[in-house]
C-alpha cells in the first residue's frame, strides 16, 4: 500500500463516518442520547484506552518482526560477502565454483527471489543456488590445515546465512493471525457506534464532524500502520528492498577484482541459471 492509497483510505473512511454522524445528528434528541455526558465520556475513555493499548502492543510486535526481517536481509548479505573470502582458502576448483554460485545466490536473492517475496508466492521454496553450493561443498576434500579450517568456517557461515534468510522471509505471509484482525475490527465498530451516540443537534455541525473525524482518522492511520508492518515487502515508501544484497553484489565484484580473480557466474543478472 503506497502513500496515495493510504491517504485515500483515510479520506474515504473519515468522510463516510462524518457523513453518518451528521445524518444521525439530524434525528438525535437535544443534548444527545446520553443523559449523563460525563459518565458516557468516562466509558468512552475506557473503550479508547483499551483499544489503544491493545493496538499499540500489536504494532510493537509487528514492528519487531519488521525489524527482524530487515536485520535478516542485512545479515544475509554480509555473510555472503564473507563467504566469498572464505571460499578462496578451499581447493582451487571448488573455490572457483563456490565463488560463482555465491555471486548467483546474491543475484537471485536481489532478483527473482525478492520478486517472489513481494508477490507472496515464495512459500516454502528454497534458493536453488543454496542447494547448488551445498552439493559443491559435499565434493570438497580438505587436505591442509588451512583448507580444513576454511571448510569448517564455510559450513558455519552457511548455517548462519540460512538462519538470516529465514528471518528475512518470515513475514511473507503476514504475522498477525485472523482472530486478532477480527477483534480489532469489532472494537473499531463498537467505538464508531458509541461515538454516534454523542450526536447532538444542539452542537455545531463542525464540532460534531471534528468529534467523529478525529477519532476515525486516528484509528484508520493506526490500522494502516499495522497493515504496513504486517506485510513489509512490496513496493512503496518504507517497504523492505534488497539494498543490502545489491551492495554485496558490487562488493563481490570489487573483492574478486582486488584478488585478481575473474569468475564468470553461471547465471544472468537476476540469478536465473544460464
Beta strands, then each sheet from edge to edge (+ up, - down):
end
